[in-house]
Amino acid sequence: MSVVHVTGKARRWLASGHPWVYRDDVAEVEAEPGDVATVVDPAGAVLGQAFFSAQSRIALRFVSREKTRPDRAFFAERIARAVAARARDGYLDPRGACRLLAGDADLLPGFVLDRYANVLVAQCGMLAADRHRDLFVELARASLPFEIACVYDRSDSSSRKLEGLVQRVEVVDGALPTELIVHESGMSYSVDVAHGHKTGHYLDQRDNRLRAADFARDVDVLDAFSYDGLFGIRAALAGAKSVVCVDQSKEALERAAANAERNGVRDRMTFERANCMHDLRDRAARAERFGLVIVDPPAFAKSRREVEGAERGYIELNRRAFEITAPGGMVVSASCSFNVRAADFQSYLARASYKAARSAWLTEFRGAGSDHPVLLTLPETNYLKCAFVRVG
C-alpha cells in the first residue's frame, strides 16, 4: 500500500478543508510517483487518499478524506455526479459544448475533460491523471446520454513541465471530424481541438458572452483579444451596428471571420491583426468611441512573481478601454489570472478609470459558468473575473 506521512503543519492546513499538501509539508514517502497514496498524520491517523507527485511543489492532491482507497465504483459515482450537474444546468445539448469534468474542482485532480458536440478532449496535468485517463474517459462516456465519436488528448499544458512530464497530443479513440462545429444558444462556431488554445476553445466565458451581448444593440463594439470572435459575434447577433475584432493571431482571426460568415453577421464585422495594447492606445489617441468595449486578455500573472507586472498591464489596458468608451457605454473586462484576486482586479479598474479621467460604475462582477465549478475549499478554482463597468 502506498503511504505518505505529512507534518503537523499539513494536518492543520488540511483541517481547513484545502485539498492540497505542499512538498515542504511531506515528512516521509512510501509511494511511487503517480500513486493514489494513503495520507497519514504524525500520530498515525489516516487523513484520506490523494494523488501523489514527486516533482511538483504540490505533492498531494486529495481525492477523498476516507480511509478506504478509491476504486472503480468510487470514481464512477463521482464522475456520474459531475455529469449530472452539467445536465441539470443545461450543458448537455448534444450539439453544444461544456467542461464535463473540471479537475480539482470536481475532486478529480489534474484531469480536465471538455466536450465539443460529440468529441471529448482530455487534458492531464499530472502523472496520476495520466494513469487514470482511460478510466475517467470511459466512465464519462458511460454517463452521457449520447454517443461520442472521438476522444482526443491535449495534454500539452505548461503544468506538465512542473510534474516532469512530456507534452502529449494524440487521438485516443475514433477520428477527429474534418470540421467540428458547436451550436450554442443560437450561435454556431468551429473549434480546432488539435491546435486551438486550451483544449480548442475558451468555454468558461460562455455565459459572459451572452450577458455582454445585452449591451450591444445599436452601438459600435470593439472586441479586443477576440480570439475566434465569439464575444463580437454574440454582439452582432444581438444587434450591434458594427463590431471590430482585434487579435494577434492570423489563424484565430481567419476562424473568427469564418464564424461570422456562418452566423450571417460578416457584413457588420471587421477583423484586424494587431497587438491589442498598442491598438487600444492608438484608438484612444484618435479619439475613437465605442458603445461596448470588451477586453479579454490571456493571463497576465501565471505566478505570484508576475503579479506586479500584471498590475501595470491591467491598469494600462483598462485605462485605454475606458478612454475609447462612449459616455454611458459599457466596458466588459476580464482576467483569468488566479493570482490576481477579485478585490485587486477591481482596484486596478478603479485606478484605470481615474487615469482615464472617466467616472466608472461596477454594475456586475461575474465568474465562469457553472460547468467550471468553484470548490469553496480550493480558492484556486475561482480564477475567472469578468467586470461589467458603466462609463460616464
C-alpha positions as CSV (number, residue, x, y, z in Angstrom):
1,M,0.0,0.0,0.0
2,S,1.3,3.5,-0.9
3,V,1.6,5.8,2.1
4,V,2.7,9.4,2.5
5,H,3.3,10.8,6.0
6,V,2.7,14.5,6.5
7,T,3.7,17.0,9.1
8,G,1.6,18.5,11.9
9,K,1.5,21.7,9.9
10,A,0.0,19.9,6.9
11,R,-2.6,18.3,9.2
12,R,-3.7,21.7,10.5
13,W,-3.8,23.0,6.9
14,L,-5.9,20.1,5.8
15,A,-8.3,20.7,8.7
16,S,-9.2,24.0,7.0
17,G,-10.6,22.0,4.1
18,H,-8.0,22.8,1.5
19,P,-7.3,19.6,-0.5
20,W,-3.6,20.2,-1.3
21,V,-0.4,19.5,0.6
22,Y,2.9,21.1,-0.5
23,R,6.2,19.3,-0.8
24,D,7.7,21.0,2.3
25,D,5.0,19.5,4.5
26,V,5.7,15.9,3.5
27,A,7.6,14.0,6.2
28,E,8.1,10.6,4.7
29,V,7.2,8.8,1.5
30,E,6.4,5.2,0.9
31,A,4.9,5.6,-2.5
32,E,5.8,5.9,-6.2
33,P,5.1,9.0,-8.3
34,G,1.6,8.9,-9.7
35,D,0.2,6.6,-6.9
36,V,-3.0,7.0,-5.1
37,A,-1.5,7.3,-1.6
38,T,-3.0,7.0,1.8
39,V,-2.1,10.1,3.7
40,V,-1.1,9.7,7.4
41,D,-0.5,12.4,10.1
42,P,2.3,12.3,12.7
43,A,0.1,10.4,15.1
44,G,-0.6,7.7,12.5
45,A,-4.2,8.8,11.8
46,V,-5.4,8.4,8.2
47,L,-6.3,11.8,6.7
48,G,-7.5,10.5,3.4
49,Q,-6.5,9.4,-0.1
50,A,-4.5,11.6,-2.5
51,F,-2.8,11.6,-5.9
52,F,1.0,11.8,-5.2
53,S,3.5,13.8,-7.2
54,A,7.2,13.6,-6.6
55,Q,8.1,16.5,-8.9
56,S,5.5,19.2,-8.3
57,R,5.6,21.8,-5.5
58,I,2.1,20.4,-4.8
59,A,2.9,16.9,-3.6
60,L,-0.6,15.7,-2.7
61,R,-4.0,16.4,-4.2
62,F,-6.8,14.8,-2.2
63,V,-9.3,12.6,-3.9
64,S,-11.2,11.7,-0.7
65,R,-11.0,12.1,3.1
66,E,-12.0,8.4,3.6
67,K,-9.8,5.6,5.0
68,T,-10.7,3.3,2.1
69,R,-8.9,3.6,-1.2
70,P,-10.9,4.7,-4.2
71,D,-11.9,2.0,-6.6
72,R,-13.7,2.0,-10.0
73,A,-17.1,2.3,-8.3
74,F,-15.9,5.3,-6.3
75,F,-14.8,7.1,-9.5
76,A,-17.9,6.0,-11.4
77,E,-20.1,7.7,-8.8
78,R,-18.0,10.8,-8.7
79,I,-18.0,11.3,-12.5
80,A,-21.7,10.5,-12.8
81,R,-22.4,13.1,-10.3
82,A,-20.3,15.7,-12.2
83,V,-22.0,14.9,-15.5
84,A,-25.5,15.0,-13.8
85,A,-24.7,18.5,-12.5
86,R,-24.0,19.7,-16.1
87,A,-27.2,18.1,-17.2
88,R,-29.2,20.0,-14.5
89,D,-27.6,23.3,-15.6
90,G,-28.4,22.8,-19.3
91,Y,-25.0,21.9,-20.6
92,L,-25.7,18.6,-22.3
93,D,-27.2,19.7,-25.6
94,P,-25.6,17.1,-27.9
95,R,-24.6,19.8,-30.4
96,G,-23.2,22.1,-27.6
97,A,-20.0,22.3,-25.6
98,C,-19.0,22.4,-22.0
99,R,-16.4,21.4,-19.4
100,L,-17.6,18.0,-18.5
101,L,-15.0,17.3,-15.7
102,A,-13.2,20.2,-14.1
103,G,-10.2,18.6,-12.5
104,D,-9.6,19.5,-8.9
105,A,-12.9,21.4,-8.7
106,D,-14.7,18.1,-9.3
107,L,-12.3,16.3,-7.0
108,L,-10.6,14.6,-10.0
109,P,-7.1,16.2,-9.5
110,G,-5.2,17.2,-12.6
111,F,-7.8,15.9,-15.1
112,V,-9.9,18.0,-17.3
113,L,-12.4,16.7,-19.9
114,D,-14.1,19.1,-22.3
115,R,-16.9,18.2,-24.7
116,Y,-17.4,19.8,-28.1
117,A,-20.5,18.3,-29.6
118,N,-19.6,14.6,-29.9
119,V,-15.9,15.0,-29.4
120,L,-14.2,14.7,-25.9
121,V,-10.9,16.4,-25.3
122,A,-8.9,15.3,-22.3
123,Q,-6.1,17.2,-20.6
124,C,-3.9,15.6,-17.9
125,G,-1.8,17.8,-15.7
126,M,-0.1,15.2,-13.5
127,L,1.1,11.6,-13.6
128,A,-1.7,10.2,-11.6
129,A,-4.2,11.8,-14.0
130,D,-2.3,10.2,-16.9
131,R,-2.7,6.8,-15.3
132,H,-6.4,7.3,-14.7
133,R,-7.2,9.0,-18.1
134,D,-8.7,6.0,-19.9
135,L,-10.8,5.0,-16.9
136,F,-12.1,8.6,-16.4
137,V,-12.9,8.9,-20.1
138,E,-14.7,5.5,-20.1
139,L,-16.8,6.4,-17.1
140,A,-17.7,9.9,-18.5
141,R,-18.8,8.3,-21.8
142,A,-21.0,5.9,-19.9
143,S,-22.7,8.8,-18.1
144,L,-23.6,10.7,-21.3
145,P,-27.0,10.3,-23.0
146,F,-25.5,10.3,-26.5
147,E,-22.6,8.7,-28.4
148,I,-19.1,10.1,-28.6
149,A,-17.3,9.9,-32.0
150,C,-13.8,10.8,-30.9
151,V,-11.6,11.2,-27.8
152,Y,-8.6,13.5,-28.2
153,D,-5.8,14.1,-25.7
154,R,-4.5,17.7,-25.5
155,S,-2.1,17.1,-22.6
156,D,0.3,19.9,-23.7
157,S,-0.2,22.4,-21.0
158,S,2.8,24.0,-19.3
159,S,1.8,22.5,-16.0
160,R,3.1,19.1,-17.2
161,K,6.6,20.5,-17.1
162,L,6.2,21.1,-13.3
163,E,5.4,17.5,-13.0
164,G,8.4,16.4,-15.1
165,L,6.1,15.1,-17.8
166,V,6.5,15.4,-21.6
167,Q,3.7,17.0,-23.5
168,R,1.3,14.7,-25.3
169,V,-1.2,15.3,-28.1
170,E,-2.9,12.3,-29.7
171,V,-6.2,10.7,-30.8
172,V,-7.2,8.2,-28.1
173,D,-10.3,6.8,-29.9
174,G,-12.2,7.4,-33.1
175,A,-11.2,10.1,-35.6
176,L,-11.5,13.9,-35.5
177,P,-14.1,15.3,-37.9
178,T,-12.8,17.4,-40.8
179,E,-14.7,20.3,-39.3
180,L,-16.0,20.4,-35.7
181,I,-19.0,22.8,-35.3
182,V,-20.6,23.6,-32.0
183,H,-24.1,25.1,-31.7
184,E,-24.6,27.3,-28.6
185,S,-27.8,29.3,-27.8
186,G,-28.5,30.4,-31.4
187,M,-24.8,30.8,-32.4
188,S,-22.6,28.3,-34.2
189,Y,-18.8,28.2,-34.3
190,S,-15.9,26.0,-35.3
191,V,-13.4,24.5,-32.9
192,D,-9.8,23.4,-33.6
193,V,-9.1,21.0,-30.8
194,A,-5.8,20.0,-32.3
195,H,-4.2,23.5,-32.4
196,G,-6.6,25.9,-30.6
197,H,-5.9,27.5,-27.2
198,K,-6.5,25.3,-24.1
199,T,-8.5,22.3,-25.4
200,G,-9.5,24.2,-28.5
201,H,-11.7,27.0,-27.1
202,Y,-12.5,29.3,-24.1
203,L,-15.5,27.5,-22.7
204,D,-15.5,29.5,-19.4
205,Q,-16.8,32.7,-21.0
206,R,-20.0,31.3,-22.5
207,D,-22.4,33.0,-20.1
208,N,-20.4,36.2,-20.0
209,R,-20.6,36.5,-23.8
210,L,-24.4,36.2,-23.6
211,R,-24.6,38.9,-20.9
212,A,-22.2,41.2,-22.8
213,A,-24.4,41.0,-25.8
214,D,-27.3,42.6,-23.8
215,F,-25.4,45.9,-24.1
216,A,-24.6,45.7,-27.8
217,R,-27.8,46.7,-29.6
218,D,-27.4,49.7,-31.9
219,V,-23.9,50.5,-30.7
220,D,-20.4,50.1,-32.2
221,V,-18.4,47.3,-30.4
222,L,-14.7,46.6,-30.0
223,D,-13.7,43.1,-29.1
224,A,-10.0,43.1,-28.1
225,F,-8.1,39.8,-27.7
226,S,-11.0,38.4,-29.7
227,Y,-9.5,35.0,-30.5
228,D,-12.2,33.3,-32.5
229,G,-14.6,36.3,-32.3
230,L,-17.3,34.9,-30.1
231,F,-17.8,37.9,-27.9
232,G,-18.0,40.0,-31.1
233,I,-20.3,37.6,-33.0
234,R,-22.6,37.5,-30.0
235,A,-22.7,41.3,-30.0
236,A,-23.5,41.3,-33.8
237,L,-26.3,38.8,-33.3
238,A,-27.8,41.0,-30.6
239,G,-28.0,43.9,-33.0
240,A,-24.7,45.8,-32.8
241,K,-24.2,48.4,-35.5
242,S,-20.6,47.3,-36.1
243,V,-18.0,45.1,-34.5
244,V,-14.3,45.3,-34.7
245,C,-12.3,42.2,-33.6
246,V,-8.6,42.6,-32.8
247,D,-6.2,39.8,-32.2
248,Q,-2.5,39.0,-32.9
249,S,-3.2,35.5,-34.2
250,K,-3.8,35.3,-38.0
251,E,-5.3,31.8,-37.6
252,A,-7.7,32.9,-34.9
253,L,-8.9,35.9,-37.0
254,E,-9.5,33.7,-40.0
255,R,-11.5,31.4,-37.8
256,A,-13.4,34.4,-36.4
257,A,-14.2,35.6,-39.9
258,A,-15.5,32.2,-40.9
259,N,-17.6,32.1,-37.7
260,A,-19.1,35.5,-38.5
261,E,-20.0,34.3,-42.0
262,R,-21.5,31.1,-40.6
263,N,-23.7,33.2,-38.3
264,G,-24.8,35.7,-41.0
265,V,-23.1,38.8,-39.4
266,R,-20.0,39.1,-41.6
267,D,-21.2,42.3,-43.2
268,R,-21.1,44.2,-39.8
269,M,-17.8,42.8,-38.6
270,T,-14.2,43.7,-39.4
271,F,-11.1,41.8,-38.2
272,E,-7.8,43.5,-37.5
273,R,-4.5,41.8,-36.7
274,A,-2.6,43.9,-34.1
275,N,-1.1,44.0,-30.6
276,C,-4.2,44.8,-28.6
277,M,-2.4,47.0,-26.1
278,H,-0.9,49.2,-28.8
279,D,-4.1,49.1,-30.8
280,L,-6.2,50.5,-27.9
281,R,-3.7,53.2,-27.2
282,D,-3.7,54.2,-30.9
283,R,-7.5,54.3,-30.9
284,A,-7.5,56.5,-27.8
285,A,-5.1,58.9,-29.5
286,R,-7.5,59.1,-32.5
287,A,-10.4,59.7,-30.1
288,E,-12.4,56.8,-31.4
289,R,-15.5,55.8,-29.4
290,F,-17.4,52.6,-28.9
291,G,-20.6,51.8,-27.0
292,L,-19.3,48.5,-25.9
293,V,-15.6,47.6,-25.3
294,I,-14.6,44.0,-24.5
295,V,-11.1,43.2,-23.2
296,D,-10.5,39.6,-22.5
297,P,-6.7,39.1,-22.5
298,P,-4.7,35.9,-21.7
299,A,-3.4,35.5,-18.2
300,F,-1.1,38.3,-17.2
301,A,0.1,36.6,-14.0
302,K,0.7,32.9,-14.2
303,S,2.6,33.0,-10.9
304,R,2.8,35.3,-7.9
305,R,6.1,36.7,-9.1
306,E,4.3,38.1,-12.1
307,V,1.6,40.0,-10.2
308,E,3.4,43.3,-10.1
309,G,3.8,43.4,-13.9
310,A,0.3,42.2,-14.3
311,E,-1.0,45.1,-12.2
312,R,0.7,47.6,-14.6
313,G,-0.7,45.8,-17.6
314,Y,-4.3,45.6,-16.4
315,I,-4.3,49.3,-15.4
316,E,-2.9,50.4,-18.8
317,L,-5.1,48.1,-20.8
318,N,-8.3,49.2,-19.0
319,R,-7.3,52.8,-19.0
320,R,-7.3,52.7,-22.8
321,A,-10.6,50.8,-22.8
322,F,-12.2,53.5,-20.7
323,E,-10.8,56.2,-22.9
324,I,-12.4,54.8,-26.0
325,T,-15.8,54.1,-24.5
326,A,-18.6,56.5,-25.3
327,P,-20.4,58.2,-22.4
328,G,-22.9,55.8,-21.0
329,G,-21.2,52.9,-22.7
330,M,-20.0,49.6,-21.2
331,V,-16.6,48.1,-20.7
332,V,-16.5,44.3,-20.2
333,S,-13.1,43.5,-18.7
334,A,-11.9,40.0,-17.8
335,S,-8.9,38.4,-16.1
336,C,-8.2,34.7,-16.0
337,S,-5.2,35.1,-13.6
338,F,-5.9,33.3,-10.3
339,N,-3.0,35.2,-8.8
340,V,-4.9,38.4,-9.3
341,R,-7.6,38.3,-6.7
342,A,-11.0,39.8,-7.3
343,A,-10.5,42.7,-5.0
344,D,-7.2,43.6,-6.6
345,F,-8.7,43.4,-10.1
346,Q,-11.4,45.8,-9.0
347,S,-8.8,48.2,-7.6
348,Y,-6.9,48.1,-11.0
349,L,-10.1,49.0,-12.7
350,A,-10.6,51.9,-10.3
351,R,-7.1,53.2,-10.9
352,A,-7.6,52.8,-14.7
353,S,-10.8,54.9,-14.7
354,Y,-9.0,57.6,-12.7
355,K,-6.1,57.7,-15.1
356,A,-8.6,57.9,-18.0
357,A,-10.4,60.7,-16.2
358,R,-13.7,58.8,-16.6
359,S,-16.2,58.1,-13.9
360,A,-17.0,54.3,-13.8
361,W,-19.6,52.2,-12.0
362,L,-19.2,48.5,-11.5
363,T,-22.6,47.1,-12.4
364,E,-21.8,43.3,-12.3
365,F,-18.9,41.1,-11.3
366,R,-19.1,37.6,-12.8
367,G,-17.1,34.5,-13.0
368,A,-17.1,31.3,-15.1
369,G,-20.2,29.3,-15.9
370,S,-21.3,26.5,-13.6
371,D,-19.6,23.9,-15.8
372,H,-16.4,25.4,-14.3
373,P,-17.4,25.0,-10.6
374,V,-15.7,26.7,-7.7
375,L,-14.7,24.3,-4.9
376,L,-15.1,26.6,-1.8
377,T,-12.2,24.9,0.0
378,L,-9.9,25.4,-3.1
379,P,-9.8,29.1,-3.9
380,E,-7.6,28.4,-6.9
381,T,-10.6,27.1,-8.8
382,N,-12.2,30.6,-8.6
383,Y,-9.9,32.1,-11.2
384,L,-12.1,34.0,-13.8
385,K,-13.1,37.5,-13.1
386,C,-15.4,39.4,-15.6
387,A,-16.3,43.0,-14.7
388,F,-19.1,44.9,-16.3
389,V,-18.4,48.6,-15.9
390,R,-20.6,51.5,-17.0
391,V,-18.5,54.5,-18.1
392,G,-19.5,58.1,-17.5
